[in-house]
Amino acid sequence: MKNILFVSSLLFLLLLGSCKKEYIPKPRGYFRIDFPEKAYMKIDPKSSVSAALPYRFEIPVYSKLVADKERIAEPYWTNLIIQSHKAEVHLSYKKVDHNLLQLTEDARTLAYKHSIKADAINERVFINAQKKVYGTIYLIDGNAASPLQFFLTDSTTHFLRGALYISEVPNIDSIRPVIQFLTPDVIHLIETTEWTH
């Protein structure tokens, strides 16, 4: 009987002592994201989407170029869809007609609309004199809806604007790996852009 009383008392003391420890919840985790191997292909000039486009470039093999039908689309507006990462690059095209300054300022304004949520916006000038492709790349850090935007032009005829969007709540901690994976793809698209007519 003494042994039972002793063991019961010991268990009671252990239970009392264990209740003083505070519970600390685990930090929220994010899903592991698997990325495909980088590989690129030229857009098919014979496809119904790209046949008449005044521009062409290389896209990732894990993406597809589709005509823009959801936005108020104009001729030659397309979307580059990266389904596996819920991402799109919206591409809009305008003819330059003595309005280059206005087009470049509109592109800059659209990029800087994200400054409310952005930690920083870094601008990079892009020049490919051989193909007559010039532009600016806007790298947008922080919880902005679009982490990368750009415009390209030959300064006389063509103006192409692009914006990368990821269809997730813009929480930089969770989508940063996707942004870091897709940024080189968009840069590759920019570097391989050329005008077709």
Phi, psi and omega per residue, in radians:
M1 nan -0.697 3.116
K2 -1.104 -0.658 3.123
N3 -1.121 -0.716 3.135
I4 -1.142 -0.752 3.114
L5 -1.108 -0.712 3.123
F6 -1.136 -0.794 -3.136
V7 -1.140 -0.726 3.117
S8 -1.094 -0.751 3.118
S9 -1.117 -0.723 3.126
L10 -1.112 -0.767 3.102
L11 -1.104 -0.697 3.126
F12 -1.100 -0.740 3.112
L13 -1.147 -0.704 3.094
L14 -1.091 -0.736 3.116
L15 -1.132 -0.710 3.098
L16 -1.110 -0.711 -3.134
G17 -1.209 -0.553 -3.099
S18 -1.348 -0.322 -3.128
C19 -1.330 -0.223 -3.120
K20 -1.376 -0.292 -3.104
K21 -1.294 2.264 3.129
E22 -1.443 2.506 3.113
Y23 -1.503 2.270 3.077
I24 -2.025 2.027 -3.116
P25 -1.208 2.637 3.082
K26 -1.223 2.538 3.067
P27 -1.149 2.667 -3.126
R28 -1.114 2.336 3.115
G29 -1.808 2.896 3.123
Y30 -2.132 2.681 -3.139
F31 -1.148 2.590 3.033
R32 -1.263 2.392 -3.120
I33 -1.973 2.172 3.089
D34 -1.676 2.324 -3.118
F35 -1.949 2.458 3.087
P36 -1.300 2.905 3.079
E37 -1.246 2.471 -3.128
K38 -1.225 2.240 3.046
A39 -2.782 2.559 -3.047
Y40 -2.235 2.764 3.089
M41 -2.503 2.671 3.053
K42 -1.289 2.580 3.055
I43 -1.183 2.506 -3.063
D44 -1.261 1.953 -3.102
P45 -1.165 -0.235 -3.116
K46 -1.676 -0.143 -3.123
S47 -1.228 2.739 -3.097
S48 -1.123 -0.487 -3.129
V49 -1.325 -0.805 -2.977
S50 -1.745 -0.056 -3.056
A51 -1.007 -0.745 -3.048
A52 -1.764 0.055 -3.076
L53 -1.110 2.444 3.088
P54 -1.469 0.180 3.114
Y55 -2.493 2.760 3.023
R56 -2.629 2.811 -3.098
F57 -2.897 3.106 3.066
E58 -1.739 2.491 -3.141
I59 -2.171 2.792 3.076
P60 -1.110 2.572 3.140
V61 -1.176 -0.313 3.137
Y62 -1.664 0.384 3.121
S63 -2.284 2.983 3.035
K64 -2.534 2.552 3.135
L65 -1.698 2.192 -3.128
V66 -2.249 2.702 3.072
A67 -1.186 2.498 3.128
D68 -1.413 2.030 3.136
K69 -2.086 -0.234 -3.056
E70 -1.529 -0.706 3.118
R71 -1.413 3.089 3.058
I72 -1.316 1.431 -2.962
A73 -1.378 2.537 3.030
E74 -1.967 3.009 3.122
P75 -0.972 2.446 3.060
Y76 1.279 0.243 3.053
W77 -1.476 2.303 -3.108
T78 -2.398 2.939 3.040
N79 -2.268 2.338 3.022
L80 -1.691 1.988 -3.054
I81 -1.731 2.229 3.005
I82 -2.037 1.452 -2.992
Q83 -0.996 -0.728 -3.044
S84 -1.117 -0.337 -3.127
H85 -2.132 0.309 3.105
K86 0.873 0.798 -3.081
A87 -2.184 2.649 3.077
E88 -2.485 2.536 2.947
V89 -1.938 1.966 3.125
H90 -1.473 2.167 -3.107
L91 -2.037 2.161 3.090
S92 -2.129 2.478 -3.048
Y93 -2.150 2.446 3.061
K94 -2.362 2.558 2.993
K95 -1.390 2.383 3.059
V96 -1.447 2.179 3.130
D97 -2.478 1.328 -3.098
H98 1.001 0.473 -3.103
N99 -2.274 0.405 -3.083
L100 -1.040 -0.746 3.137
L101 -1.049 -0.745 3.125
Q102 -1.146 -0.746 3.135
L103 -1.104 -0.776 -3.140
T104 -1.169 -0.661 3.121
E105 -1.197 -0.665 3.070
D106 -1.071 -0.751 3.125
A107 -1.102 -0.740 3.126
R108 -1.126 -0.759 3.133
T109 -1.067 -0.764 3.126
L110 -1.100 -0.673 3.095
A111 -1.155 -0.757 -3.075
Y112 -1.373 -0.113 2.991
K113 -1.106 -0.375 -3.141
H114 -1.462 -0.010 -3.085
S115 -1.159 -0.336 3.103
I116 -1.076 -0.739 -3.120
K117 -1.724 -0.232 -3.044
A118 -1.388 2.569 2.995
D119 -1.456 -0.571 3.138
A120 -2.832 2.672 3.019
I121 -2.225 2.035 -3.139
N122 -1.822 2.269 3.120
E123 -1.799 2.382 3.046
R124 -2.213 2.302 3.079
V125 -1.443 2.404 3.106
F126 -2.069 2.271 3.127
I127 -2.381 2.155 2.963
N128 -2.230 1.476 -3.042
A129 -1.087 -0.579 -3.116
Q130 -1.081 -0.715 -3.138
K131 -1.711 0.054 -3.115
K132 0.982 0.886 3.094
V133 -2.142 2.077 -3.108
Y134 -2.286 2.617 3.110
G135 -3.138 -2.926 3.130
T136 -2.372 2.422 3.087
I137 -1.933 2.291 3.107
Y138 -1.915 1.964 3.080
L139 -1.716 2.034 -2.988
I140 -1.913 1.962 3.132
D141 -1.563 2.531 3.058
G142 1.957 -2.877 -3.058
N143 -1.548 0.747 3.119
A144 -1.446 2.685 -3.133
A145 -1.166 -0.550 -3.127
S146 -2.163 1.947 -3.094
P147 -1.421 -0.185 -3.110
L148 -2.659 2.283 3.049
Q149 -2.391 2.812 3.136
F150 -2.787 2.860 2.895
F151 -2.421 2.598 3.116
L152 -2.309 2.549 -3.138
T153 -2.700 2.791 2.952
D154 -1.756 0.017 3.090
S155 1.291 -0.006 3.113
T156 -2.220 -0.586 -3.015
T157 -2.268 -0.778 -2.957
H158 -1.914 2.538 3.030
F159 -2.528 2.052 -3.118
L160 -2.115 2.200 3.105
R161 -2.035 2.459 3.122
G162 -2.345 2.610 3.101
A163 -2.527 2.214 3.098
L164 -1.519 2.260 3.070
Y165 -2.233 2.491 3.055
I166 -2.053 2.215 -3.042
S167 -1.428 1.025 3.061
E168 -2.451 2.804 3.037
V169 -1.030 2.230 -3.065
P170 -1.241 1.384 3.026
N171 -1.869 1.847 -2.979
I172 -0.983 -0.569 -3.128
D173 -1.121 -0.625 -3.091
S174 -1.530 -0.535 -3.069
I175 -1.758 -0.069 -3.135
R176 -0.956 -0.768 3.118
P177 -1.042 -0.641 3.123
V178 -1.196 -0.753 3.106
I179 -1.061 -0.790 -3.137
Q180 -1.129 -0.538 3.109
F181 -1.318 -0.715 -3.041
L182 -1.460 -0.419 -3.121
T183 -0.989 -0.825 3.090
P184 -1.068 -0.509 3.099
D185 -1.175 -0.744 3.121
V186 -1.199 -0.699 3.097
I187 -1.079 -0.702 3.102
H188 -1.101 -0.733 3.077
L189 -0.999 -0.814 3.138
I190 -1.069 -0.823 -3.075
E191 -1.164 -0.409 -3.113
T192 -1.792 0.091 -3.127
T193 -1.204 2.406 3.006
E194 -2.561 2.732 -3.126
W195 -1.585 2.430 -3.058
T196 -1.658 -0.411 3.074
H197 -2.767 nan nan
